[in-house]
């Protein structure tokens, strides 16, 4: 047997999953790490924490998988975007990693926007606003606030690049993960020289640009000793987490959209060309599929609303679930399943932390509309579930407005475990909802890219066909179309009518 290791380097944890050539999980490991917050606007991580967590996971996998390390042909990395580390000329770390959540560079973001203009930024980078999230603003902050450290920097690396460097000793990155750095010209697929000049860095301080799924090099002897992995294992360029997730569910062609409902919601629509929204509502990124792009609508609160309800009003379900060794969400879903489609007229606006795509209104609030004495807990639970489907539909309609064909939606995240939620999404969208067999889709996408880089598969299509398999398909029920069209209309009208009151 041969295997591929997929690494999902997230904001608060790393997951490592070992897959065989059919995409079956041989072993997996998970390690959390701590976010450091020295001030309210600063979010950092000791970079050694990432490497230590990765080493812990690889050793655990090798211990439990009963696999010879030489059978692991390749490694691919999926990582969060924007977060970065900086090294001196000897490869030494000069400070903590600055995490994407960090907002220290608000002033620098405004200076950059004033200098280039948001239209030019959107045209070049595909990012539809300038935020302190983006890497360029924080590098600029270092220059303006820590000039002595800034002057010593030899390399700036995103986290995927940093892990690859630790494994191979090589400085490389790939197109999908650098898209939201604000340093990258998305259509020309090269560093954006004008912004580099403006913030005061050189191309030599950035890693070499490559597509996803190409070989970087084999694991060094030092890295092999630390991780237990073989020096014969090939390290591949990986992907930004949303792009890797798309590959992990087989979203590599036009007509397929991926949606992930966890605490938040994000969607990925694969497109053939660089596509900008005239109203500048949605970013466009390079896909991990060479030559393609993806549009990425996102919303701050999705599953977080159901968690809020569970924590505040589900004490009974939590206690019962503990007694019965169950998940309390299953008990909440059971109550929602007894309520008819449309929740007997109840409609929720799930904007508990403002609204993102497509409203982009930070002042928006949650609203529960239509309550009567007839409604009970099950109605409210179902209204929450349906509201996330309405939010998804609004973003699907935005994609279709831009000319993107949407034939089917592939769902991932915690909500994809719920057949009820999947069916509600299918009925609200009137489009098929598909789920896949593994929940660790970002890690699977990274492993697929490793399979491509090692030439185990002749093409990405064949790698996906071999390693990605569909679990369930939820077809839309035409009988529910009318009621959901009516309720969705209320959802849109409710927001529009309340917009000025938030």
C-alpha positions as CSV (number, residue, x, y, z in Angstrom):
1,X,0.0,0.0,0.0
2,X,1.0,3.6,-0.5
3,X,-0.3,6.5,1.5
4,X,-0.5,10.3,1.5
5,X,-0.4,12.6,4.5
6,X,-2.8,15.5,4.5
7,X,-2.1,18.3,6.9
8,X,-4.8,20.9,7.9
9,X,-3.0,23.8,9.7
10,X,-5.8,25.7,11.2
11,X,-6.2,28.8,13.5
12,X,-6.3,26.9,16.8
13,X,-5.2,23.3,15.9
14,X,-3.5,21.1,13.4
15,X,-5.0,17.9,12.0
16,X,-3.0,15.3,10.3
17,X,-4.8,12.5,8.4
18,X,-3.2,9.6,6.6
19,X,-5.1,8.4,3.5
20,X,-4.6,5.5,1.2
21,X,-5.0,5.8,-2.6
22,X,-8.7,5.3,-2.4
23,X,-9.1,8.1,0.1
24,X,-9.7,5.9,3.1
25,X,-8.4,7.1,6.4
26,X,-5.6,4.9,7.8
27,X,-5.0,7.1,10.9
28,X,-5.5,10.6,12.1
29,X,-4.2,12.9,14.9
30,X,-5.2,16.3,16.2
31,X,-3.3,18.8,18.4
32,X,-4.6,22.2,19.7
33,X,-2.4,25.2,20.4
34,X,-2.8,28.5,22.2
35,X,-3.5,31.9,20.7
36,X,-1.6,34.7,22.4
37,X,-3.3,38.1,22.8
38,X,-0.9,40.6,24.2
39,X,-3.4,43.4,23.5
40,X,-7.0,43.4,22.4
41,X,-6.0,44.0,18.8
42,X,-3.1,41.5,18.7
43,X,-3.3,37.8,18.0
44,X,-0.1,35.8,17.9
45,X,1.3,32.2,18.1
46,X,4.8,31.1,18.9
47,X,5.8,29.6,15.6
48,X,7.5,26.7,17.2
49,X,4.1,25.7,18.4
50,X,3.0,24.9,14.9
51,X,6.0,22.7,14.3
52,X,5.8,21.0,17.7
53,X,2.1,20.2,17.1
54,X,2.8,18.8,13.7
55,X,5.6,16.6,15.1
56,X,3.3,15.3,17.8
57,X,0.7,14.4,15.2
58,X,3.1,12.6,12.8
59,X,4.5,10.5,15.6
60,X,1.0,9.6,16.8
61,X,0.0,8.6,13.3
62,X,3.0,6.4,12.8
63,X,2.4,4.8,16.1
64,X,-1.2,3.9,15.4
65,X,-1.4,3.3,11.7
66,X,0.9,0.3,11.5
67,X,2.4,1.8,8.4
68,X,6.1,1.8,7.4
69,X,7.1,5.4,7.0
70,X,8.5,4.6,3.5
71,X,5.0,3.8,2.4
72,X,4.0,7.5,2.9
73,X,4.8,8.8,-0.6
74,X,3.9,12.4,-0.2
75,X,2.7,15.2,2.1
76,X,0.4,18.1,1.3
77,X,-0.5,21.1,3.5
78,X,-3.7,23.0,3.7
79,X,-3.5,26.1,5.8
80,X,-5.2,29.2,7.0
81,X,-4.5,32.3,5.0
82,X,-2.8,35.6,5.9
83,X,-1.0,34.4,9.1
84,X,2.7,34.7,8.7
85,X,6.2,34.3,10.3
86,X,9.4,36.2,9.6
87,X,13.0,34.9,9.6
88,X,16.5,36.5,9.6
89,X,19.3,35.6,7.2
90,X,20.2,32.5,9.3
91,X,16.7,31.2,9.3
92,X,16.0,32.2,12.9
93,X,12.6,33.4,14.0
94,X,12.4,37.1,14.7
95,X,9.1,37.1,16.6
96,X,5.8,35.4,17.0
97,X,3.6,34.5,14.1
98,X,1.0,37.2,13.4
99,X,-2.4,35.5,13.0
100,X,-5.0,36.5,10.5
101,X,-7.4,37.5,13.4
102,X,-4.9,40.2,14.4
103,X,-6.2,43.8,13.9
104,X,-3.1,45.8,14.8
105,X,-2.7,47.2,11.3
106,X,-5.9,49.3,10.9
107,X,-4.0,52.5,10.2
108,X,-1.8,50.7,7.7
109,X,-4.8,49.2,5.9
110,X,-6.3,52.7,5.5
111,X,-3.0,54.1,4.2
112,X,-2.8,51.3,1.6
113,X,-6.4,51.8,0.6
114,X,-5.8,55.6,0.2
115,X,-2.7,55.0,-1.8
116,X,-4.0,52.4,-4.3
117,X,-7.8,52.8,-4.1
118,X,-10.1,49.9,-3.5
119,X,-10.9,49.4,-7.2
120,X,-7.3,48.9,-8.1
121,X,-6.8,46.6,-5.1
122,X,-9.8,44.5,-6.3
123,X,-8.6,44.5,-9.9
124,X,-5.1,43.3,-9.0
125,X,-5.6,41.0,-6.0
126,X,-9.2,39.9,-6.2
127,X,-9.8,41.1,-2.6
128,X,-12.9,43.3,-2.4
129,X,-11.8,45.5,0.5
130,X,-8.7,46.4,2.4
131,X,-8.6,44.9,5.9
132,X,-6.0,44.6,8.7
133,X,-6.5,40.9,8.2
134,X,-4.3,40.9,5.0
135,X,-0.6,40.1,5.4
136,X,0.6,43.2,3.5
137,X,-0.9,45.5,6.1
138,X,0.8,43.8,9.0
139,X,4.2,43.7,7.2
140,X,3.7,47.4,6.7
141,X,2.9,47.7,10.5
142,X,6.2,46.0,11.3
143,X,8.1,48.5,9.1
144,X,6.4,51.5,10.8
145,X,6.4,50.2,14.4
146,X,9.3,47.7,14.7
147,X,11.9,49.1,12.2
148,X,14.8,47.4,13.9
149,X,13.2,44.0,13.5
150,X,11.8,44.8,10.1
151,X,15.4,45.6,8.9
152,X,16.6,42.1,9.9
153,X,13.9,40.1,8.0
154,X,15.2,37.9,5.2
155,X,12.0,35.9,4.5
156,X,8.3,36.4,5.1
157,X,6.4,33.1,5.1
158,X,2.8,32.2,5.3
159,X,2.1,29.2,7.6
160,X,1.9,26.6,4.7
161,X,5.3,27.9,3.5
162,X,6.8,27.8,7.1
163,X,5.8,24.1,7.5
164,X,7.2,23.2,4.1
165,X,10.4,25.1,5.0
166,X,10.8,23.1,8.2
167,X,10.3,19.9,6.3
168,X,12.5,20.6,3.2
169,X,14.6,23.6,3.9
170,X,13.2,25.3,0.8
171,X,11.3,28.6,0.5
172,X,8.2,28.1,-1.6
173,X,4.6,29.0,-1.7
174,X,1.6,28.6,-4.0
175,X,-0.9,30.7,-5.8
176,X,-4.1,29.9,-3.7
177,X,-2.7,30.7,-0.3
178,X,-1.1,34.0,-1.2
179,X,-4.2,35.4,-2.8
180,X,-5.4,37.1,0.4
181,X,-2.0,38.4,1.4
182,X,-2.6,41.5,-0.8
183,X,1.0,40.9,-2.1
184,X,-0.1,38.9,-5.2
185,X,-1.2,39.9,-8.7
186,X,-3.9,37.2,-9.2
187,X,-4.2,37.3,-13.0
188,X,-0.5,37.6,-13.7
189,X,0.3,35.1,-11.0
190,X,3.3,37.0,-9.7
191,X,4.1,39.3,-6.8
192,X,2.5,42.7,-7.1
193,X,5.6,44.9,-7.4
194,X,3.8,48.2,-6.8
195,X,2.7,47.2,-3.3
196,X,6.0,45.6,-2.5
197,X,7.7,48.9,-3.3
198,X,5.2,50.9,-1.3
199,X,5.5,48.8,1.9
200,X,9.3,48.5,1.4
201,X,10.0,44.8,0.7
202,X,11.7,42.9,-2.1
203,X,10.6,39.8,-4.0
204,X,13.7,38.0,-2.7
205,X,12.2,38.3,0.8
206,X,9.2,36.2,-0.4
207,X,9.2,32.5,-1.2
208,X,9.2,31.2,-4.8
209,X,5.7,31.1,-6.4
210,X,4.4,27.8,-7.7
211,X,1.0,26.2,-8.5
212,X,-0.6,23.8,-6.1
213,X,0.3,20.1,-6.3
214,X,3.9,20.4,-7.5
215,X,6.9,18.7,-5.9
216,X,9.0,20.8,-3.5
217,X,11.5,18.3,-2.3
218,X,12.1,15.4,0.0
219,X,12.1,15.6,3.8
220,X,15.5,16.5,5.2
221,X,17.3,14.2,7.6
222,X,16.8,16.7,10.5
223,X,13.1,16.8,9.9
224,X,13.0,13.1,9.5
225,X,14.5,12.6,12.9
226,X,12.1,15.1,14.5
227,X,8.9,13.7,12.9
228,X,9.6,10.0,12.3
229,X,8.8,10.5,8.6
230,X,11.0,9.1,5.8
231,X,13.6,11.1,3.9
232,X,12.1,9.5,0.8
233,X,8.7,11.2,1.4
234,X,8.0,14.0,-1.1
235,X,6.6,17.3,0.1
236,X,4.1,19.0,-2.2
237,X,2.8,22.5,-2.5
238,X,-0.6,22.5,-0.9
239,X,-3.5,25.0,-0.8
240,X,-5.4,27.6,1.1
241,X,-7.8,25.8,3.3
242,X,-11.0,26.7,1.3
243,X,-9.3,25.6,-1.9
244,X,-8.1,22.4,-0.4
245,X,-11.6,21.8,1.0
246,X,-13.0,22.2,-2.5
247,X,-10.7,19.6,-3.9
248,X,-11.5,17.3,-0.9
249,X,-15.1,17.2,-2.0
250,X,-14.4,17.1,-5.7
251,X,-15.3,20.7,-6.5
252,X,-12.9,21.1,-9.4
253,X,-15.2,22.0,-12.3
254,X,-17.8,24.7,-13.1
255,X,-21.3,24.0,-11.8
256,X,-20.2,22.7,-8.4
257,X,-20.3,24.9,-5.3
258,X,-18.9,23.8,-1.9
259,X,-20.5,25.2,1.3
260,X,-19.1,24.7,4.7
261,X,-21.4,25.3,7.7
262,X,-19.5,25.3,10.9
263,X,-19.6,28.2,13.3
264,X,-19.5,30.4,10.2
265,X,-20.4,29.7,6.6
266,X,-18.2,29.8,3.6
267,X,-18.9,28.9,0.0
268,X,-16.5,28.2,-2.9
269,X,-17.7,28.4,-6.5
270,X,-15.2,27.1,-9.1
271,X,-14.9,29.3,-12.2
272,X,-12.8,29.2,-15.4
273,X,-11.8,32.9,-15.4
274,X,-10.9,35.7,-13.1
275,X,-14.4,37.1,-12.3
276,X,-15.0,40.4,-10.5
277,X,-18.4,41.6,-9.1
278,X,-19.2,45.1,-10.4
279,X,-20.7,45.8,-7.0
280,X,-17.5,44.5,-5.3
281,X,-19.4,42.2,-2.9
282,X,-17.3,39.0,-3.3
283,X,-13.6,38.1,-3.5
284,X,-12.0,36.1,-6.3
285,X,-9.1,33.7,-5.5
286,X,-6.8,31.5,-7.5
287,X,-8.0,27.9,-7.2
288,X,-5.7,25.0,-6.3
289,X,-6.9,23.6,-9.7
290,X,-4.3,25.0,-12.1
291,X,-5.7,27.8,-14.3
292,X,-9.0,28.1,-12.4
293,X,-10.3,30.5,-9.9
294,X,-13.0,30.5,-7.2
295,X,-15.4,33.0,-5.7
296,X,-15.9,32.9,-2.0
297,X,-19.0,34.3,-0.3
298,X,-18.9,34.0,3.5
299,X,-21.0,34.7,6.5
300,X,-19.9,35.2,10.2
301,X,-22.6,33.3,12.0
302,X,-24.2,30.0,10.9
303,X,-23.8,27.0,13.2
304,X,-22.8,29.5,15.9
305,X,-26.5,30.5,16.1
306,X,-27.5,27.0,16.9
307,X,-24.7,26.7,19.4
308,X,-25.9,29.9,21.0
309,X,-29.4,28.4,21.3
310,X,-28.1,25.1,22.7
311,X,-25.9,26.9,25.3
312,X,-28.7,29.3,26.4
313,X,-31.9,27.4,26.0
314,X,-30.8,23.7,25.7
315,X,-29.9,22.8,29.2
316,X,-32.4,20.0,29.3
317,X,-31.1,18.6,26.0
318,X,-27.5,18.8,27.3
319,X,-28.3,17.0,30.5
320,X,-30.3,14.3,28.7
321,X,-27.5,13.9,26.1
322,X,-25.0,13.3,28.9
323,X,-27.2,10.7,30.5
324,X,-27.7,8.9,27.2
325,X,-24.2,9.4,25.8
326,X,-25.6,11.3,22.9
327,X,-24.8,14.6,21.1
328,X,-27.2,17.3,22.3
329,X,-27.5,18.6,18.7
330,X,-29.2,15.3,17.8
331,X,-31.9,16.0,20.4
332,X,-32.4,19.5,19.0
333,X,-32.6,18.2,15.5
334,X,-35.2,15.6,16.6
335,X,-37.4,18.4,17.9
336,X,-37.0,20.4,14.7
337,X,-37.9,17.4,12.5
338,X,-41.4,17.3,14.1
339,X,-42.1,20.9,12.8
340,X,-43.4,21.3,9.3
341,X,-41.3,23.1,6.6
342,X,-41.5,26.8,7.0
343,X,-41.7,26.5,10.8
344,X,-45.4,27.6,10.8
345,X,-44.4,31.0,9.6
346,X,-41.5,31.7,11.9
347,X,-38.5,33.4,10.2
348,X,-35.1,34.2,11.7
349,X,-32.4,36.6,10.6
350,X,-29.2,34.9,11.7
351,X,-27.0,38.0,11.8
352,X,-25.9,37.7,15.4
353,X,-22.5,39.3,14.6
354,X,-23.4,41.5,11.8
355,X,-24.0,40.4,8.2
356,X,-21.3,39.5,5.6
357,X,-22.1,38.3,2.1
358,X,-24.1,39.6,0.4
359,X,-25.4,42.3,2.8
360,X,-22.0,43.4,4.3
361,X,-23.6,45.2,7.1
362,X,-21.7,45.1,10.4
363,X,-24.6,46.7,12.2
364,X,-27.1,43.9,11.3
365,X,-28.7,42.0,14.2
366,X,-30.5,38.8,14.7
367,X,-34.3,38.9,14.4
368,X,-36.9,36.2,15.2
369,X,-40.1,37.2,13.4
370,X,-43.6,35.8,13.5
371,X,-43.8,34.4,17.1
372,X,-47.2,33.4,18.5
373,X,-48.3,31.4,21.5
374,X,-48.6,28.4,19.2
375,X,-44.8,28.2,18.6
376,X,-42.6,26.0,20.7
377,X,-38.9,25.2,21.1
378,X,-38.9,22.9,18.0
379,X,-40.2,25.8,15.9
380,X,-37.4,28.1,17.0
381,X,-34.8,25.3,16.3
382,X,-36.1,24.6,12.9
383,X,-36.3,28.4,12.1
384,X,-32.6,28.6,13.0
385,X,-31.7,25.7,10.6
386,X,-33.9,27.1,7.8
387,X,-32.4,30.6,8.3
388,X,-28.9,29.2,7.4
389,X,-30.4,27.7,4.3
390,X,-31.9,31.0,3.4
391,X,-28.5,32.7,3.9
392,X,-26.9,30.1,1.6
393,X,-29.6,30.6,-1.0
394,X,-29.0,34.4,-1.0
395,X,-25.3,33.7,-1.7
396,X,-26.1,31.1,-4.4
397,X,-28.4,33.7,-6.1
398,X,-25.5,36.2,-5.9
399,X,-23.2,33.8,-7.7
400,X,-25.9,33.2,-10.3
401,X,-26.4,36.9,-10.8
402,X,-22.7,37.0,-11.7
403,X,-23.2,34.3,-14.3
404,X,-21.9,31.4,-12.3
405,X,-23.8,28.1,-13.0
406,X,-24.7,26.2,-9.9
407,X,-25.8,22.6,-10.6
408,X,-25.2,21.1,-7.2
409,X,-23.9,22.0,-3.8
410,X,-21.4,19.8,-1.8
411,X,-21.7,20.3,1.9
412,X,-19.1,20.0,4.6
413,X,-18.6,21.1,8.2
414,X,-20.5,20.0,11.3
415,X,-23.9,20.7,9.8
416,X,-23.3,18.2,7.0
417,X,-23.7,15.4,9.6
418,X,-27.4,16.3,9.9
419,X,-29.6,14.6,7.3
420,X,-32.4,17.1,8.2
421,X,-30.2,20.1,7.7
422,X,-29.0,18.8,4.4
423,X,-32.5,18.1,3.2
424,X,-33.7,21.6,4.2
425,X,-30.8,23.1,2.3
426,X,-31.8,21.0,-0.8
427,X,-35.4,22.1,-0.5
428,X,-34.7,25.8,0.0
429,X,-32.2,25.9,-2.8
430,X,-34.1,23.5,-5.0
431,X,-30.7,22.0,-5.9
432,X,-29.1,18.7,-4.9
433,X,-27.0,18.6,-1.7
434,X,-24.1,16.1,-1.7
435,X,-21.9,15.0,1.2
436,X,-18.7,13.0,1.1
437,X,-17.4,10.1,3.2
438,X,-14.6,11.9,5.1
439,X,-15.2,14.9,7.3
440,X,-11.6,16.0,7.0
441,X,-12.0,17.4,3.5
442,X,-9.3,20.0,3.7
443,X,-6.7,17.4,4.7
444,X,-8.0,15.1,2.0
445,X,-7.6,17.9,-0.6
446,X,-4.0,18.4,0.5
447,X,-3.4,14.6,0.3
448,X,-4.9,14.6,-3.2
449,X,-2.4,17.3,-4.2
450,X,0.4,15.2,-2.8
451,X,-0.8,12.3,-4.9
452,X,-0.6,14.5,-7.9
453,X,2.9,15.8,-7.1
454,X,4.2,12.3,-6.6
455,X,2.8,11.3,-10.0
456,X,0.8,8.5,-8.4
457,X,-2.1,9.9,-10.5
458,X,-1.6,11.3,-14.0
459,X,-4.0,14.2,-13.4
460,X,-6.0,16.0,-10.7
461,X,-9.2,14.6,-12.1
462,X,-8.0,11.0,-11.8
463,X,-6.7,11.7,-8.2
464,X,-10.1,13.1,-7.2
465,X,-11.9,10.2,-8.8
466,X,-9.8,7.8,-6.9
467,X,-9.7,9.5,-3.5
468,X,-13.0,11.4,-3.1
469,X,-16.2,9.5,-2.8
470,X,-19.8,10.7,-2.3
471,X,-21.6,9.6,0.8
472,X,-25.2,10.8,0.3
473,X,-27.2,12.8,-2.1
474,X,-30.2,14.9,-1.0
475,X,-32.5,15.7,-3.9
476,X,-34.9,18.7,-3.6
477,X,-38.5,17.9,-2.8
478,X,-40.7,19.8,-5.1
479,X,-43.6,19.6,-2.6
480,X,-41.7,22.0,-0.3
481,X,-40.7,24.5,-3.0
482,X,-43.7,26.8,-2.6
483,X,-43.5,27.1,1.2
484,X,-39.8,27.7,1.1
485,X,-40.0,30.3,-1.7
486,X,-42.6,32.1,0.4
487,X,-40.5,32.0,3.6
488,X,-37.4,33.0,1.7
489,X,-39.2,36.0,0.4
490,X,-40.1,37.0,3.9
491,X,-36.5,36.5,4.9
492,X,-35.2,38.9,2.2
493,X,-38.0,41.4,2.9
494,X,-37.5,41.3,6.6
495,X,-33.8,42.3,6.2
496,X,-34.6,45.0,3.6
497,X,-37.3,46.6,5.8
498,X,-35.2,46.5,9.0
499,X,-31.9,47.5,7.4
500,X,-32.1,51.2,8.4
501,X,-33.2,50.3,12.0
502,X,-30.1,48.3,12.9
